[in-house]
Every structure is written in C-alpha cells, then in structure tokens.
Amino acid sequence: MGSLSLDQKLAIAGLVLNALVAGVAVYIAYLALVHTAKPRVAVSLHESRRQPCSTLLALHYELTNRGFWYALPPAIDVTVFCDFDPAFELIALGYGSQQETIAAEVRIGKGGRKFLKAKGLKLIANDLGEIIRVDVRTPAIPGRYLTRISAYSTNGLSHFEDFYIECHNAARNDA
C-alpha cells in the first residue's frame, strides 16, 4: 500500500473538520437548550375527588417541579391561584413548610369562579413539592364541580390543571 495522495489527505482533513464542527454545533445547541429551559410542574390532589355535599374539608394540592432530562430549572417566586366553582364556600388557603402562611381573601375571578392565591413559592426540580391546603365547604347540591390550579413564576412557569370534585348526598348509599 502506497502513501496517500494529496486529494485523499484533503478529503480526510475535510471529514475531520466536518466532524469537529458538527460536534461543536451539537454542544452549542445543548447549552442553548439547558440555559433556556423553563420550569415544568405537576399538580396532584391528595384527597378523593368524590366528597359528600355540604361538608367542611381540607383539600391538599401538591405542586412539584419535575424538570427535564437535560435541565433542572427552579421555579422562582411562584404564584398559585386556586379557583373553585361558585357553589363552593372557600374559607382559607394555607401553605409553607408548616402551613403557616394563611390567605383568606376570597375573590371572584374568571368565569365567576371564586379563588384564593398563594404567592412567593419556590420549587426546586426533583425535590419535595409544596403542599397547598384549601379549606372549603363542598356545594349543597350533588353534582360535578370544577376546581382549577393555575401557577406562574417570574422565570417562565405557566401551568394550569383542572380537577373535578363530585359531590354526593352522604345519606344515600352509593356502594
């Protein structure tokens, strides 16, 4: 086997240079993906979605920051709106590590729904979530009622999730 010709050497050099440029482009794209990632949350309701009518209860919603495989951005200064069908009687909302922060100012929002607001939350990705306790009296009339949890933050979080609470007469045997 003889030595490589000039054309072959240039072709090999071109392949190596193309591979290096492609590797750098992939690395820059990855960095852009990591540094522009916005927080991603999930919301869960700890209680049953089936409740007796006209009952005082505490609903516990948990917000967790799930992150991504490529980035774990924190959710900073999160504001959470807990919207309820007008048939609910909202009493108070508690949050914080010991549920020490209480919000009791019930306001009317979009679609005539009542809401309470929690603000200033911080959610770290893949860490323990924040539990928001909403004290309510369920509607007096049996039916299926909407509750919505909406959250946004100063660094790009924008999320809402709907939950339906089905109220039933406690006297009726629904077995």
Stockholm file with secondary structure:
# STOCKHOLM 1.0

chainA/1-175         MGSLSLDQKLAIAGLVLNALVAGVAVYIAYLALVHTAKPRVAVSLHESRRQPCSTLLALHYELTNRGFWYALPPAIDVTVFCDFDPAFELIALGYGSQQETIAAEVRIGKGGRKFLKAKGLKLIANDLGEIIRVDVRTPAIPGRYLTRISAYSTNGLSHFEDFYIECHNAARNDA
#=GR chainA/1-175 SS CCCCCHHHHHHHHHHHHHHHHHHHHHHHHHHHHHHTCCCCEEEEECSCSEEETTCEEEEEEEEEECCCSSCCCCEEEEEEEEEECTTSEEEEEEESTTSCEEECCCEECGGGCEEEEEEEEEECBTSCCEEEEEEEECCSSCEEEEEEEEEECTTSCEEEEEEEEEEECSSSCCC
#=GC SS_cons         CCCCCHHHHHHHHHHHHHHHHHHHHHHHHHHHHHHTCCCCEEEEECSCSEEETTCEEEEEEEEEECCCSSCCCCEEEEEEEEEECTTSEEEEEEESTTSCEEECCCEECGGGCEEEEEEEEEECBTSCCEEEEEEEECCSSCEEEEEEEEEECTTSCEEEEEEEEEEECSSSCCC
//
